[in-house]
Amino acid sequence: MYGIVNQAIQGLVVENYGQEKWNEILQLSGIQETHFISNESYEDGITFELVAAASEILQLKQEDVLFAFGEYWILNTGHQKYGELMKAGGNDFLEFMKNLPNFHGRIMLIYPKLCPPEFLVEVENEKKIKLHYYSARSGLTYFVFGLIHGIAAMFHQSIKMELLSSEPGVSWHDTFLIEMID
Amino acid sequence: MIKEFTEENFKKIFPFYVCIDKNLKIVNAGPSMEKILGKISDRSFSDVFKFVRPSLTIDMSFESILVHQDIVIILESLEFPLLTRFRGQFIYQESEENILYLNSPWITDVVDLGFHNLLISDFAIHDTITDNLQLLQSKQIVNEDIRKIADELRLQRDELIEKNKTIAELAAFPEQNPEPILRVNCQGDVLYANKAAEKLIQENDTLNKPFWDVIKTALEKIGTELVNLEVQCGEETFQAIIVPIPDKKYHNIYIKNTTDTVRYQNELIDTSTRLYSLINNMNSAVLAEDEHRKIILVNQMFCDLFQIPALPEQMNGVDCSGAAEQSKHLFKDGEGFVRRIDEVLKNRVPVFGDLLHLKTDRILERDYVPVFENKQYKGHIWKYQDITEIVKNKESLGKVEEKYRKIIENLKLGLIEVDLEENITKVYPAFCEMTGYTEQELMDGNARKLLGFVDEEKTFDKQNNLRKEGQSSVYETKIRTKSGEAKWLIISGAPIYNDQNEVVGSLGIHVDISERKKLEQELIQAKDIAVSSVKAKEVFIANMSHEIRTPMNVIIGMTELLNDSLLNKEQRKYLSAVKTSADNLLGLINDILDFSKIEAGHLELEEFKLHIQDIFENLEVSFEPKAHEKKILIQTEIDPKVSINLLGDGYKLNQVLVNLVNNAIKFTENGSVSIKASLLDDFENEQRIKFSVADTGIGINPENLEAIFQMFKQEDSSITRRYGGTGLGLSISQSIVESMGGNIDVKSEKNVGSEFSFVISLKKENIAPSVSEPKEFMKEKYGEMINILVAEDNELNQLLITSILEKEGVQYDLADDGKVVLEKLNEKSYHLILMDIQMPYMDGMATAKYIRQTLNLDIPIIALTANASPEDEAKYKEAGMNDYIAKPFKREELFTKIYLHIKNQVMNKNEETTNENLNAHELYSLVNIEAISQGDQQFVKTIVETFKTNTPNYLEEIVKGIQNSDFAKIKHASHQMKPSFDILEIEKVRQTVRDIETESASANPNMEKIKQDFEHLNAVVLLVIKHMEMTFNDYK
């Protein structure tokens, strides 16, 4: 994964739990890097090690860590670093969700070493969509939960999100049902 | 290949297109274009856009635009110049006869999307504008990452530099340590030593050897635990901590010179012991508690006071928090005791002098001192002292003070206190009474202004200055009372001090002495009158004595001279009567003068050799006629143990005895008068002798015994009438005896008789000179050796004195007044001057002063005067005279005085001669005579007798020759003596007599030399004659 992901995990821990905890996490994970460059590609294992270590040090479930990370990714990392681009993603949650697949398609070209997930949005009606998530990596379902909740929060939209199915395989495929609540 | 786009697809692919007709009117535009620029259809192309590039080759015409197909056309919105630019190309559609401008907005900052309210979905999916924007954003993010890392690196670099410095400083730490630090391996080899340790590792240093011995021994045994050692090295003590570092296989040794620390510790222990001992022996109960009220220190007295049945040392650490409650029963106010302790402990400020009353009626004084260390409370100290006695003393002192206050008030002592400016600060009632002012009037005023007289200013100034110097004094002064009356006060002033021992004022005790002052004045007046009277009496006596003495001098002197001449029996009888009357009159005058001297305290005793035998003989001779007349027997008796060599004032002794014997004869009609001298004690240097005069006369009534010693008093008036006399004799005698250290005692029985006696001590004379008494002095013809200058203007007195002197062979010169005296002294030397006081031109006083002060001569001067009062005597001595003789004088008295003053001069001369002779084996030799006599002793005797008879005659001839400057006579006499001196081998003067002969025969004879030689000759000849008499008595 690109360094920006690991930076996001670092930011999440340092902002909420302090530098000391982050140092502990680094120490526990055995990761030597002290700095992550945003557009430099790092091994996926690093990210997963960090998540596992954070879970242990912060006494949180990995799912919770991933959720928080997803939400933080949108609300802090995305907002701080790609704020205007994020805004250009849509005027509301639904519009943004509709553009989500294109967004990831473009990223792949920009970051050639990135292996971004693929999204497919099925609009059932103005209040309900079905989101398909395909990824070469497994275990990031709760990250997606966090991401979507982050996007909803960005547009001040309350949502109800439900994992409809998870299909392991060459590509991990999760299907979510998202309902926008007024 | 592509036939036709639907309008919708066209718009998806070119959402920003603009279509214009031949008239350059915008026919329609893409939805995203109109999102940016609003509705622009039907508007003129030139109203909405302008060309940015190309700008020169193209103009706003259909034809020009046609020419510019297939090149990049950049347009700019006229409405949003600069902000909104478009990049695209013109394409002409022949079928429609219009031109399409296919473009995308040129956006370089993602912010512009928001500005134009554009979403990513407003762009054709193939359009990479948004991707480029994201790339740009990514680059910015990466740049930020790099900058952040760079910042962090810079920060870390700075920290590293700082840390390096710190490390370097830390590395210097052991080197800078003044205490030795060592690192040794397990074998004891030194791996590291800081500078301070360098001395210690000098192994040759014998002082260090014991140190290393201890260290090495410790290293042999050391395990993993650190070892703490104390090592004595010479006079220094070291502490060594060996810290084993097992994994490094070495030991760190930290050494500290603890010599001072050990000494301080020992001193601290000593001090602590002394302190403990001090507290334990203090006469107060002491308790020291820590901040938790645990006992640190307590002394025995405390345990005793609070009835604690434990030793002080057992009390250490005991909790005192409940102690007050436990001890309250000992105090009269137990609850108050507890309450006060709580209060004091809460306040934590020092408290001194809390008073506590025990039920036993003892009173305690309590002090509390909190102890703070660096402002942190560390405990406190209690001190209890039994002050019962002090309180009692204070109470009794108060009572005493009150008592004395009342006494002062009753004594009418006026007390005031004033400050340094003399403002009154305290007044006692008696002072108000004394001055007439009220207390308030005095308190409002200044002592000097209120009370002082102007003429007493100096007194006040002086006294005030004394007080300021801290001195007390008593003085008298007068003050002015309120009524203006003057009062005399005696004031005792003393300084008053403040706590800093500075004088702040004075206390004055005033006593009214006005009455006493009045009496004093009266007394002074009375005294003045008395003094005048005495003075008048003295003047009278002096005048009287002078007036009487002058003629008396002549009468007595002439009588004595007349008595020595040839007289018939009748003449001698008349002369005797004259002499007796004159003697009586002189006795009376002398009594009066003696009385005058005694009264003035001028009675002086002289000391010279006295012969009691002679005195007694003289008494017998003197009183024999009178006794014979009254048919009374005079008996004298001298204890044989009484020494013949005694020293004392024989004349005064004689005077006393004369008086007593005179009285005895006077008051005895028949029977006897016995005069005795008995030895009472014989000491090494003196004898105590009792003199007594006993008679068989009329006796004295016992009740009158005391009165007879009083001046001008006799036993009764009838005595005076019957026997005459002044009543001074006994009184004078008593005074003389008292001055000799004795007292006249009288035993008497009326009509049986009286005995007057006294005991005096007389010194023994150790060396009896061959000639020591005036009588002997004159007898031995020493008079011929002396030369006296007589200063006397009265011709009769001149005659009298010169007659006496001539009779004794004394050489003299006369001077009529003081000036002549000085002239004579200038011409020749004398042994002594007899100086009349009243002389013309220059009197005796002035002359004496001149001799002493100007001529600086120490020649003895004896005043001859009729003024013989004590005051006169003092004046003579002040003028430089050695002695005086009161006119009239007796011959013997004159020679006594002369003898006293010149004996040393003459005797020394004589002693020199005597000593010389004594050193020779013999003064003379009879060898030649005996040889000639051939055993005829009579012949020898005749020769000796002839020498003894003739030689003095020759000597007298020389004297006369000297007196008359008759050198022929001198030559003749000396010539005549020569053969006898040769035949008797009188070696000492054989040459002398020849010198006199030669000098007198010379053309210009030197009289002074002749006189000097003669003195020597005379002295030797007299000794030879004396020696002849003593040694060859047989020849007499």
Interface residues (C-beta under 8 A of the other chain):
Chain A: G3 I4 Q7 H35 F36 I37 S38 N39 K81 Y82 E84 L85 K87 A88 G89 G90 N91 E95 K98 N99 N102 F103 R106 I107 L109 I110 Y111
Chain B: V110 V111 L113 G114 L118 L119 I120 S121 I125 T130 D131 L133 Q134 L135 Q137 S138 I141 V142 D145 I146 I149 E152
